[in-house]
Amino acid sequence: MGSSFKGLDLFGSGPHVFEVDRQGRRIIPLSLVAGDASVAGTFESGDYELRVTVKGRLSALSESALWTLRYAIASQAAFNVEEGDLVDQHGRTWSDVKLFQVEWSGSVDRGRVLSVGYEALFGMNA
């Protein structure tokens, strides 16, 4: 089974992993809220927003093919693009998430194939 976002195979050209960020309740020390280090206890301020990062490498046989893969991911991070389902290689699905940003890691490696690393941050606003 392959991974996808909105049914698009954005990451399948190379190895990639999914990482889920912190989950649960957001707890803040009352001393920070009060501005007084002597105040004990904690304050609950709701749940953490869902964040899933996909880290990997895009691989292609030519420079233009690699840019096509990069544009396919970057186009999904535009402000007005709607949310969709993010599915990992094991079938785990996060529904109604948005691609917030993509960051390219380093320069293009050139060998039998060309490749570039990336981190793509997905999430859902709470």
Secondary structure, 3 states (H helix, E strand, C coil): CCCEECCECCCCCCCEEEEECCCCEEEEEHHHHHCCCCCCCEEEEEECCEEEEEEEEEEECCHHHHHHHHHHHHHCCCCCCCCEEEECCCCCEEEEEEEEEEEEEEEEEECCCEEEEEEEEEEECC
